[in-house]
């Protein structure tokens, strides 16, 4: 299904008394007071957003979208095999809880409260190495999975405990692993191997469990959404991995929602070395099929500190800065490139647990951009 999308929504159409008017002006520039103003047909309380991907990217998207969407749903990747997550998977024979845990804690009603902080707390246990560095929240989700007998119920129970401001859903409840065929013919057989450094480029992704179904609640959410945001995050191991479960791509093809890819700000070693943004979009279009992806939301900023960018580049994370020719390539794929300054102001690199830091998006600006895209459609999906 091809959906017509106009992305040049003007903030002057937002009434001055609307709670998001000030943000609209800040995002797009002060509106011309002489222009006619009208109230959007769709109010923020009616708009429904689904965000698909890993816990870091999705949680930031939904944080930024909270003022602008009345219904928020996270569909979270579940094929991670990292150290803490991998141990928790083995304990409860369940899908990966790490990204789900991070999303639950970030979107808790009081993210600074005791329980959200406990969810993110990593146990120090040199005497019991298997538990050293374990995120407590992973153990809680494992215990809830054993108690309820169902991973999705466990995640829902954790969300209720935390008073989450969005519905947090695992993309699937199948305990499966991400695999990849590489261009040299070799095979990577779990997520850790798929994202490993110094290997051949990835040719094709697949799951170790053929036909593994998606969580039905995710499919229903996609069907009723006004906007579906894919990414940002680890392109192969979070973003594309989440789309491999049965019925996800079909739901995205059939939904009336505007499907938006939030492009990463940098390449990622072991996954997208040498990629341009057009390469990212092309791989996503290849998976989804033509006419499914509507918008590529791209950050381009002149204010990123070049010294900071050079430090990232030294670690293999190269800034993605599309020129007009590359934007034309994206448009030729049937996807509307929407370019804004979406980068978060940062004082420098951060230290993360077993992960590389990157230039992050500003959640407020992402939320504003998605809201404007939704309003431009002028409809609400029942």
N, C-alpha and C positions, 0 to 999 in steps of 0.2 A: 504494500500500500504506500503510495507516495503522498506525503502531506505537505501542503504549501505552507511555508514559514516565512514571515516577514520579521526581520530582527532589528529594524530601525525604530523601535519604540521610543517616543520622545517623552521626557519627564514632565514636559509642560502639560501633558494630559492627566497628570496626577493632581487631584484637588489639593489646594493649600492646606486644608484641614485634615487630609489623609495622614495617618501616622507614619507613612513611609515617604512623604513628600520631601522632607529635608534630605533623606538619604538619596532619593532620586536626583535631586539637584546636585548633590555632592558627586554622584557617580558620573553624571553626564554633562555637567556644566549648568549654570543658572539659566532657567528657561526664559524665553522672551515673554514679558508680561502682556504684550499686545496679542499674543496668540490665543485662540479660543481654547478654553479648558472644558473638559467634560469628565464625568465620572466613569471609570472603567465598568463594563458590564459585569465582570467577574471580580468579586471582592477577595481579599487575601484569605479570609476565613473559609472560602469555598475551594481554594486551590489545593491540589494533592500532588506531592512530590515523592518519587521513589529514587533513591540513590543506590547504585550498585558498585561494588568493588571491595577493597580492603578496609580495615578498620580505621587507619589513619586518615585516608582521603575522605571516606564517606562521613566520618564523624565531623570533620571540619566543614564539609559541604552542608550538612544538616544544622550545625551550629549557626552558620551564616544565614540559612534559609528560615530559621524559626520565626522571625518577625513577619515574613511574607507569605508563608504557606500555613493553612489550617491543619493539614494532615501531612505527617512526615513518616516515611518508612525507609528503613535501611535494609538492604539485601546484601549480606556480608559473606565474603569468601571463606571457604572452609577446607582448603587443601594444603595449608601450611604444614611443614614438618620441622620447624625450628626447634631449638633445644628444649625450651620450657613447654612449648605447645606439643612437640612430639612426645614428650614424656607423659603429659596429660592424656594425649590420645591413646597411648598404650595402657594407661591405668583404667580407662573407662570404655575402650574400644569404640570411640566416638569420633566424629569429624573434628577438625582443628578448632579449638576454642579461642585462640589468641586474638584474632581480629575481632571476634564477637565481644570478647572481654573488654578490649580497648574501647569499642563503640559504646558498650553499656556504661562504662565508667565515665566516659567523656560526656555522654548525653544524660547522665543522672540528673535528677531534679536539683540536687545540691552537689555539684561535682567536687566541691571542697570538703564535703562531709566525710565522716569516718569510714563509712562503708565503701564509697567510691575509691577513696585513697587505699583502703585495704585491698580492694580488687586489683589495684595496680602494684601493690607492694611485692617486691621480690625477696623471697626468703634467702637469708644467708645461712648456709649449712655446709661448711667445709667437711664436717664429720660424716655427712650423708650426701655424697657428691651428686646423686641423682636428683636431689631436691635443691641443690645450690643454684640460686638464680631463678627458681620457679616462681612465677607470678601466682599469688594466692588465688586470684580470681579464676585461673585455669583449674585449680583444684576444686573450687566451689562449683564450677560448672560441671566438672567430672562427677562430683558427689550428687548434684542435682539430677544429672543424667541417670545415674544408678538408681536414685530414689524414685524418679518418675518413670524410668524405662524409656524415655524419649528425649532426644537432644533438643528438639524444638520446644517441648514443654519446659525443659530445663532453662533454656534461654528466656522464655517468657516469664518464668518464675523469678529469674534473676532481675529482669527488667522491672517487675513489680516491686521487688525488694528495694531497688534503687530509685524508684519513682521516675523512670525515664520519660523524657519529653518527646520521644519518638518511638515508633514500633520497631523493635530490633528483631530481624528475622535472619536465620542462617539461610544461605542460598539453597542449601540442600541438607538433608539429614543422613545422607549416605556417607559411610566411612570409607572414602576412596582417596586415591592419590593422583596428583598431576604428573603426567609424563609428556615427553617431547621427543619427536624425531628431529635430528639435527641435519644440517645440509650435507655433512660428510657421511651420512648413512647410519651413524651411531644413535643410540637411544639413551635418554636420561629418564630414570624411572621413579623419581619422586621430586617434590618441589625444591628441595635443597639442591639436588643435582640439576634441575632445570635452570635455576638462577646462578649456578656456579660460574666462576670466572674462568677465563682462558680455555673456553671450549668453542666448538664450531657454532655458528649462528643457528637459531631455532627455525626449523622449517614448518613443523606442524605440532600442535598440542592435542592431547587426548587424555581421557581419564582411564585409570586402571580398571574401573568397573564400567564396561560398555552399557550405554543406555541408562546410566544413573539419573534418576528423575530429580527435577528441581522441587523445592518446597512448594506445595500447592498454594500456600498463602502468598508467596512471592509472585506467582503467576497471576493471582487474583489482583494483587496490588498494582502490577504493571497494567493490567487490563483497565483499571479504573483511574489511573493516574492522569494528570494534566501535563506533567513533565517527568521524564525519566532521565536522570543524570548518570552517566557511566564514567567512573574515574573521579579524580585523578588517583594515581597509585602505581604500584609495580605492574607494568603493562602486561606482561605475559603471565605472571604468577598470581596476580590478584584480579586485574580487570578482565582479560580474556579468559582466565580460568573460571571465573564466575559465570561466563556465558556458555560454557561447555555442557552444562547439565541440560537434560532433555526438557524441551518446551520453553526454555528461556528465549532463544532467538525467535521462535514462532510467536511468542507473546509480544515481543518487541516489533515484529513485522505487522502484527494485527492491531495493536493498540492505537487509539486516537491521540495518545500523548505525543508531545514533541520530544524526540529522543536527542539528547545533547551529550556529546563527548567532551569532558573537561580535560584538555590536553595537559600533559606534564610540562613542567618548566625546563627540565633537563633530560638528557639521556640517562640510562641506568646501566652501569657495568654488569656484564653477564646476561643482559636482556636486550637492550636496545642500542648497543654500541654502533655508532655510525648512522643511526636513524635520524631522519628529519621529521618534522611534525606531519608532513604529507605521508611519510612512510607509516607512521602510527595510524593515521586515518585510513590509509589504504588497507592495512591489515584488518582493521576493525570492520570496514565495509565488506571485505572478502568473507569475513565470518558471518556478518549479519545479513548480507545480501543487499542488492541495490534498492534504493528508495526507502531504507529503514532508518538510517542515521540522518537527522535533519540538520544539526548544527554542530560545528566544532568550535568550542569556546577556547580561545587562545590568548595567553598572556604575552604581552610585549611591552617592556618597560625600559625607559631610558635612565631610570633612577637606581638600577641595581649596581651596587658598588663593584667596580671592575676588579678590585683586589680580591673581594669575596668570590666573584665568579672565577677568577684564576685559581683560587684555592680549591674550589669544587672541580674545576677542569683537571687539576693535578691528580685528582682521585678518580678520574674517568667520567665525571658528571659534567657534560658539556651543555651550556646554555642553548636552548632551542629558540632561535630568533628568525622566524619566517620572513622572507621578503615577498614582494608582490607576485613574483613568478611562482613561488611556492603556494601562495594563497590561491592563485589561479588553478594550480594543479588540484587543490582540494575542492574547489568549486566544480572542476571538471568531473569529479567523482560523484556529483550530485549532492554535495554537502556544503552548506552555507558557512564559510569561515567568519566568525565574529571575534574581532581582535580588540582587546582592552588591556589596560594596565591592571592586572589582577594579582601581582606579586605582593607578598607580605613584606612590610618593612622589617629588616633584620639587622642586628648589630654584628652578625658573624655566624660562623658554624656552631652547631650544637653537638653534644655528645649523646648518642642514642644507644639503647641496649641492642647489641648484635645487628644494628642496621646502620646504613649510611644516611647522613643528613642530606637534605637537598633544599633548594629554594622553594618555599611553600607558597601556596596561594593565600590571599587574605580572605578569610571566611565571609566577612561582611560584603566584600565586593563580589564574591561568587554568588552569595545569596541574592544580592541585588540583580545581578545579571540573569539568573534563572527566573526571578520574579518578573523581570521585564519581558523575557521571552514568553512566559506564561500569559501575561497580560496582552501581549501582542496578538495572541491567538484569539482572545476575546470570548472564549468559551470555557465552560467547566464540564469535565467528563463525569457523567453521573455514575 
